[in-house]
Structure formats: C-alpha cells, structure tokens
Amino acid sequence: MVAEPTSTVKPANASTPMSAESETLTPPSDQAPVQMAAISPAPLNAPTKRDFGWLSETILRRVEELKRYPAAARVDRAEGKVVVKAVINEDGDLGEVEVIQSSGYPTLDKAAVETMRQAAPFHLPHPLGQPRMTIRIPMSYRLDR
C-alpha cells in the first residue's frame, strides 16, 4: 500500500529561499529517489542500472517450451500476439499475471495467461535484488500455412 504525499506544493514564485546546492541535491518530498537521480548529476561511483535481460530470456525460454496452440483457436484459424504483464517474485514464483494487449481472440489470451502460470515457478540464475519485478512477455500464435 502506498501512502499519498501530504506536503503542500508552493508555486515557483514563492518567496522561500533555496540554495543552489539544495535545489540540485534534495528532491521535492513528492518525488521518489529514482526521479531525483534522473534530474541530478550522478556521482562517479554511482551504481549503473541493472540489466534484467537475462530474466526475460529465462522466462521466454520456459514459456516457449510449454506454449501450446489451443485446439479451438486452431479450428477457428485464430492467430495473434498476446502481451502479458507478470509479476515475478524474488524466489521465482509468479505473482499477478494479466493480458495487457489482447490478440483479439479470448481463447489465445486465456492460453497465454495459463502458459505463464504453468511455467512458474521460474528458476532464476541470478538474484533479482528486489522483492519483485514486473515484466511484459509477448506471445505470438501463428498457424503454419
């Protein structure tokens, strides 16, 4: 649960004195530290953004192993691309999963979500370094012609 900020935002022409240093290094109380890093100069020893490409590869590989074309969709000649959003917990378990881009065929959309559920838990070759990660996984369904 995220609490709403309760601070009062003053107009830019407010008469509150501010030093150049505090303006550069101190984020307003309603911004997250990630936003501050985007607008302030980073120290030379700051860690770089982590690359989670390995996570997408791990999940895509497992999903492709398990993905099956639904029989009803095959009969209907349904084809399309489904994009699912999934929350992966640090232990590899699957949290939430939902369709964020439909194929236009409920049968394919449902199959994509079920495939994600069957694929979990995921064997993560590296630690996430955080409690959970939200990812988007595209799944294409094409019939051979």
Secondary structure, DSSP 8 states (H G I E B T S, - for coil): -----------TT------HHHHHHS--TTS-HHHHHHHS---TT-------HHHHHHHHHHHHHH----HHHHHTT--EEEEEEEEEETTS-EEEEEEEE--S-HHHHHHHHHHHHHH-S---SS--SSSEEEEEEEEEE----
